[in-house]
Amino acid sequence: MTQAPLPKPKDAARTKARNFIAVASGKGGVGKTWLSVTLSHALAQAERKTLLFDGDLGLANLDIQLGLMPKHDLGGVFSGRHSLAQAVSLCEETGFDFIAGRSGSGALSSLPANRVQALVDELILLGANYDHVILDLGAGIEHTVRRLAYTAPRIIVVVTDEPTSLTDGYAFIKVAHSERPDIRIDVVTNMMNSTREGERTFNTLSKACEGFLKFSPMHLGNIRRDDKVRAAIREQSPLLNLYPECFAAEDVRQIVRDLNK
């Protein structure tokens, strides 16, 4: 099914959101939310004031990964019980602020465009108080995902070496680049057995983009496969606290260094 193009945001809004970074994927299960959490944690450790926003409006699970039960979430924002600013919670273990979605509330994923845009406008105002705002998007390319993604001047697309991940990652890049050619698109290869495997995986995706789109994203970084990641997720505890010297932690910190260049 062809995706209807979204209206372009006003230049003023994009300027105000210059500190936003969207983290996307074509499909679920590639470690997108984990990367959003760990990236935010690494930024906070680098003394960058960071807000992590759960933009998976249908299947939110950010609070689950953090092992927290915030008092307020996006469900309360949309129902009018509280403002977006009141939904901000501090994750004391990591030092960054976050806004949780409402897990299992599929109705949020079908919000009308004007409600999503109102949320985006409020988020841009709130984001002015931070060095970085990380948007953990839902998987896929439906309209709410794209509308949130295009708030940011930079999108990180997370892929693994699975064929479906590469195919769906390419689909996201194709739609995003065709609708917003001015947005920077980076790729992070996740759960790679080696740096060389990460380069091969990225090159496969990059060649498809060059061949069909006449465009190639940048390879922002590679995250090696690490059993410590699974252990940290199982314990609902931040990787950088539990296993600060593991391979995956080292790789995420390198990505943060590259982001801040």
N, C-alpha and C positions, 0 to 999 in steps of 0.2 A: 504493500500500500504506500503510495507517494505521500511524503510528509508535507503538509502545508507550510510555506515559509512564514516565519514570525516577523512582526514589524521590528524595525531596527530601533534600539534604544536611543534616547536623546544623548547628544554628545556630552552634555553637562552631567548626566547620570553616570556615563561611562568614566568620565574624569574623576568623579567622586569615588568610584569603585576601583581605582587603580591598584589598591592594595589587596584585591580579591584574587584568589586562585581557586579554580574549580577542579575537583578530582572526579574523573569520569571513567566509565568502562562500557564497552558494548554489551557485556553480559555480567551476570553475578558470579560470585565464587572466585574472583581473581585477586582478592585482597584489597579492594578499593577502600573500604571503611577502615580496615587495619592500617593502611598507609596514611589515610587522612588523620587518624588518631596519632600515629607515631610521628608523622611529619609535624603536626601541631606541637607535640611534646618536645621534639628536637628544636623547633623554633623558640619555644618557651625557655628551653635550657640555654639557648643562645641570647637570652634576654630580649626577645622580641615579643611584645604584647600581642597575644594571638586569640582569636575567636574561632571556634570550630562550630559550623552550622550543619545540622543533620538535614540535608536536602532531599533525602529519600522519602518523599511525602506519602508513599504508600506502604512501605515495609521498613520503617525506621528501626534501626537497631544500635544506634550509637551509644545510648545509655546502657544497653546490655553489654557491649564490649568493654565499657568503662566500669561495669559492675556497680552502677549508681542508680538511684531512684530519685530523680529531680522532682521538686515540688511542682514545678510548672513545665509545660511543654507546648509544642505548636498546636496541639489540639485545643488547648485553652486559649491560645491567641486567636484561632479561627472562630471559636465560639464566642469570643468577646469577653471572656472571664478575666483576662489580663493582657497587658501589652507585650510586644516582642522584647522590650528591654527587661520587663519583669520575668521573662522566661530564661534569662541568662543565669547560668549556674557556674560556679567555680569547681574545677576538678583539682582538688588539693594535692593529689598525688603527682600531677603533671605540671600544674601552674598555669594552665590555659583555661579560658572560659569556654563554655559550650552552650548551645541551644539544642535541646533534644526534640525529636519528632514524637509521634505517637505510634508506638509499635503495633502493627496489625490493623491499623485503620486505613483500609484501602480507599475509603471515600476521599481522603486527602489528595490522592493522586489524580482525582478527576475534578479538581477545583476549577472553576471558570477562570478565564484568562485575567479578568479584572481583579479577582481576589489574589491570584498569584502575583500580579504586578504590584498590588498594594503591599504585599509582603516584601517584594524586592525593594520597593522604595523605602520602606521602614528599615530594612536590613542595611541599605546603603547609608542611611543616616546614622545608624548604630555603629556601622563599621568604621566610621571616621575616627572613633576613639581607639582604634587598634593599629598596630603595625601591619598585621596580616589577618585576613579573614579567609579561612579555608572552607570551601563548600563541598561537603561530601554528597555527591549527587546520587540519584537512583540509577540503576542500570538501564540501558536502552536509549532510545532517541525520541520518546514521546514528548508532547509539547511542554509539560511542566519541567522535565529534565532540561530541555533546550533553553527554555526561558530563564531558568536559574543559571545555566552554564554561560549564557551570553551576557550575564551581568559582569563577568570577570574578563579582564583583558588577556588572561592566560589560562589555558586548560591543560591539565595533566591527564593523559589517557593511560590507564593501567592495563597491561596485557600480560598473558602468560604464553607459553609455547604451544598451547592447545589450539588446533585449527579453528574451533568455534570462537575462541577468544580473539584470534587474529582477524577472522572474518567480521565479527561484530565490532571489534575495535576499528577496523577499516570503515565500516558503515557509519560509525559515529563521526570519524574524521571527515568522511566524504560530505555528510550533511552539514557539519559545523563549518567546514572550510567554504562550502558553496554559499552558505547563508551569511557567514561572518569572516570573510577572507582577511580582515584586519586583526583577528584574534590570534595570538601565538598559541600553537599547539605543540606540546611536548609529550614524549612517550616514556613511561617507566616500565621496564621489563621486570616482572616479579616472579619469584619462586624459580629462579634459574639455577642449574647445577654448577655453572661457572660463568665467569665474565665473558668468555668466548661464546658460550651458548646464548647469553643475553644479546651479544652483538649480532649473532646469526638470526635470532628471532626478530630483532629490530630491523635488520636489513631486509628480511622477508616482507615485513609490513611496509617499509620505506619504498621498496621497489614497486609494490602494488600502487602506492600513492603516486609515485613519480610516473608510472606507466599510464594510469587512468585519470589522475587528477592534475598532473603536471605540477605537483606540490609534494614536498617531503617535510614531515615534522622533524623536530630535533629529538635526539636520544638524551633525555635528561639524566638518566641513571639506570643502574641495574641492581636488583636486590637478589642476593643469593638465597637458595633454598636453605632453610635453617629450622631444625626441630624446635629450637627455643621459641620461635614464633607461635607454633601450635600450643606449646606449654603455657605461654603467657596468656593467650586467648582463653585457654581452658580455665586458667586461674583468675580470669577477668582482672588482670593486673598489667600495668604498662611494661612493655618489653624493655624500655630504656632504664627502668628501675630494677627489674628482675635480672636482666642479663645485659648489662650495659656494654660489655666487650664482645658480644657475639657478632657473627658476620652480618646479619641483617641490620643490627643496630648501627654498625659501622657504615653500612651502605646508605642508610637513611640520613645519617649525619653528613655524609658526603653530598647527598642531594641538597640538603639545606645549605651547605657551603656554596654550592653552585647557584642556588636560588638567590642568595644574597650578594652575588658578584655584581 
